[in-house]
Amino acid sequence: MRTFIPHFEVGRLCKCKTINEYTMKQTLLILIAAAFFMACTRKQHNQDERTITVTIEPIRYFTERIAGDKFKVVSMVPGGSSPETYDPTPQQLVHLSGSEAYLRIGYIGFEQTWMQRLAENAPKMKVFNLSQDVPLIKEEGHRHGDHFHAGGVEPHIWNSPANARIIARNIYRALCELDPANKDFYARNLEKLNREIEETDHEIRTLLSKPHDKSFLIYHPALSYYARDYGLHQVCIEENGKEPSATHLKELLDLCRKEGIQTVFVQKEFDTRNAELVAKEAGAQLVSINPLNYEWKKELIQTTKALCHE
């Protein structure tokens, strides 16, 4: 069986030693053309894609629930990293220039250190403060590593259903400003998210209606708003944002015995050795939590169950 070769390909075929070589070259040309087409399509898609940047995963969770498929939401601080000490990569800074907006938490260490530079790096990007209208816990300012908690504000506002409702409303307002044509779409998604937040609050209160620890120990004070909302006492192992001294550790042990503290929370972003020591000496359970978990509801429920020893 003879292979038919178009007239306009004869010249190129003459440079090929065999029909198989000709076929391979044709296949390669087709693959290159396809790859070029896909790259152009992907580039156009990325240009059309609207992007919002947030600081941490729980805020990405809230934002995605309301934004739906209208925006791509990316976090600056990846899972497993501490927003107290994280530095963005050069690639992140490049990608940030494509964001329409940055939804900042308000006072977290990463934002205190980097927010001004991030805004300067992307001058067209709008910045929204999600802590607006949140009843903030004021604390004595302290240095933590290479940064300072400015303004004496406890920054972990997202670990509270009461605060989450306010954060969600602020996200909704930001989205409506960025994309007023889809206001009704965002309103429906906000309503769904608010129902989920209400369910979370109800489940927490139901759990805490049973016998539970009234006080708990935690290395870094990430549950201040959670403790305030549910009448709990959070005791911090950190001493003014630093590793605890021997004197402070002894005071913590005495407090654990006095208040009958049975739960010590640890986070993977921080050194757990002192927490393990205190838990062992106090006969308390050591529980690993992740207040930076994307699965916001699941994390708060698991934390509450730990206090109920479930």
N, C-alpha and C positions, 0 to 999 in steps of 0.2 A: 504494500500500500504506500503510495507516494504522499509526501507531506506538501500541502499547498502553501506557498510563500508569497505574500503580497508583493507587487512590483516595487513599492516604495521601500521595502525592507531588503531588497536584493543586495544593495550596497553594503549594508551592515552585515548581512549574512556572509558576504565574501570575506569579511575579516574574521569570521568564525570558522574553526576547523571542522566542526561537525554540526549536524542538525540539533543534537542534544545540547551543545554549547549555546546555540542560538536560543533554544527554548529556555535554558537557564537564565540567559541574559534578559530575555523578555519577562520572565517571572520576577527577576530582581527589580526591573524597571517598574513593574506593576506594584510590587511591595513598597518601593520607595515612594511612588506616587500616592499610594494608600496612606502610608505613614505621614506624608506631608499634608494630605487632606485632613486626616484625623487631628494632627497638631493644630492646623488652622481652625478647625471646628472647636477644639478644646479651648484654644486661645479666645475665640469669639464668645464661647460659653462663659469663660472666666470673666471676660470683660462685662458680660451682661449680668453676672451674678453679683448681688448686693451683699455686702459683708458688714457685720458688726463685731467689734472686739470687746471682750470682757476680761476681768482679771483672773477669776477662778472658776472652777467647774460648777459649783452650786449655782452661780449666777448664770452660767451658760444653760443650765437646766431650766431655770425660770424663763430666760429669754427665749429659748427654743420652744417652750410650751406656748408662748404668746405669739411669737413671730411666725411659727409654722414654716411653710416653704417659701416665705417671702424674702427671708434673709438667711445667709449662712452665718453662724455664730462661732467664733473661735476664742479660745482662752489663751491669755498670755502666759499664765503659770500652769504648766502641765501637771497632771496627776502625779503624786509622789514627791513633788517639790514644795518647798515652803514659801508662801507669799511674803514671809518676813525677810528672806535673804536672797530670793531668786533674781538673777540678772537675765534679761532677754538675749536671745541669740541674734547675730547679725541678720539671719534669714527672717526672723520674726519682725525685726525693724523694717526690713524691706517690704514684707507683706502688709505691715500696718498701714503703709501709705495707700493701700487699696480699700481701707475700711471707711465707711461713711460716718461711723460714730464709735465712740468708746464709752461703755457704760461702767463707770468706776464705782466701787463699793463706797468709798468715802475716805477712810482713814487707815487702811491696811498698809503694812510696811512697804510692800512693793510699790504702791502708788505714791507714798510719801517720798520715796527715793527717785522714782522714774517718771511720774506723771508729766511733769513739766517738759522733760526731754522728749517723751513720746509725742506730746502735743506739738512741739516744735518740729519733730521729725515728720509729722503729717499735718501741716497747717490747715488743710481743708476739712479735716476730721472734726466732727462735733463731739463735745464731751458732756456727758450727763452724769450727775451725782445721784446715785440711788439711795443715799442716806437721807435725802431731803424728807422732812416730816417724821423721821424715825426718832422716838424718844431715846436719846443717847445716854449711855452710862459714862459719866465723867470720872476719870481716874487721874492719879498723879502721873505726870509724864515721866518716862524712863527710857534709857537707851537700851537697845537690844542688838548686840553685835555691832554692825556698822550703820544702824539706822535708829531713828528716834520716833516713838509714837507721838506725833505732834498733836497739840491741842488737848492733851490729857483725855482723849476719847477712847473708850474700849471699842476696837474696830470690828469685832466678829459679829456683825449685826444679823447675818443670814441664818444663824442657828437659833431661830425663834419663829414659830408660826405667826405670832402677832406682828413681828417685823417683816416676815415674808409677804404678808398681805400688802404692806406699804411699799416694799421693794417691787412687787408685781405691778402695783399701780404706777409707780415711777417708770418702770419699763414700758408699760402701755402708753404712757404719755410721750415717752421718747419715740416709740415706734409711730405714733400718730403724727408727730412732728416731722419725722423722716418720710413718712408715706401716708399722707392724709387720705388718699383714695381708698385705702384698705382699712379704714378706721373701724368699720362694723365687724370685719373679720377679726381684728385684734380684740375687739370688745367681747366677742363670743369666746375666744380662747382665754381671755382674762377670767371670764366667768367660770370656765372649766377649771382653770388653775386654782381659783379661789375655793372652789368646792373641794379640790384635793387638799388644799391647805387646811380647810375647816375639818376635813376628815382626819388629817394628821393630828391636829390639836385635840380633837375628840378622843382619838385612840390613846394619845399620851395621857390625857386626864383620866381616862378609864383605867389605864395601867397604874397610875399613881394613886388611884382610889384604894388600891390594895396596899398591904404592908410594903414599904420601900425605904431605901436609905434616904435620910433627910439631908445628909452631907456627903460629899465625895471629894476625893483628891484628884488633881489633874496636873500634869507637868506644865503645860502652857494654857493660859486661861481662855480657851476657845468657847466655853459654854456659859459665859457670864449672863447673856440675855436669856438663854434657856433656863438657867437657875433662877433669875429674877422672875420670869413669867410663871414658874411653877413652884415658887416658894422653897427653893432648895439652897443649900449653902455650898458654894464652890470654894475649895481651898487649893491655892496654887503652890506647886513645888518650886517653880522659878522664884528667884529673889530679885525683884527689880529688873526682870528681864535677863538675869544671869543665872549661871549654875548656882545652886544653893550652897551656902556655907555649912560647916559641920554644926554650928549653933542653930541655924535655921532647920536643918534636918532633925535635930533633937526636938525642937519646938513642934515640928510637924508630927513626930511620933507621939509626943505628949498629947497633942490635939486629937490625933486619931483615937487614942485610948479614951480620952475624955468624952468625945462626941460619938464614939462607937463607929467610926468610919470603916466600912467594909469593902469599899470599891475604890480602886485607884485606876484612873484612865491614863493610857499612854497613846502617843501618836508617833507614827513612823518617821515623821519629819524631825523628831527631836531625840536626843540621847535618852535611853530608857533606864540606864543603870541606877540612877538615884531613885527613880520611881519603883524599880524592882526591889531595891534595898528597903525602902519604907514599907512597901506592901508585905515583904517577908517578915520584917520586924513587928509589924502591926497585925499580922495574920489576916490581911485583906486580900481580896481577889484582884488580880491584875487583868484589866480588860483593854484590849486594843480597839481604838475608835478612829474614825477618819472624818473629822468635821469638814474636810474639803471634798468629800465624796460627791460625784455627779448625782448619784441617787439620793437626793436630799431627804425625801420622806423615809426611805428605808433606813438611812443612817440615824435619824432622830428616834425612830421607833426602837431600833436595836440598842441605842444608848439608854433609852428609858427602861427597856427590858433588863438591862444589866443592873440598873438600880433596884429593880424588883427581884433580882436574882432568878430570872427566868431563862 
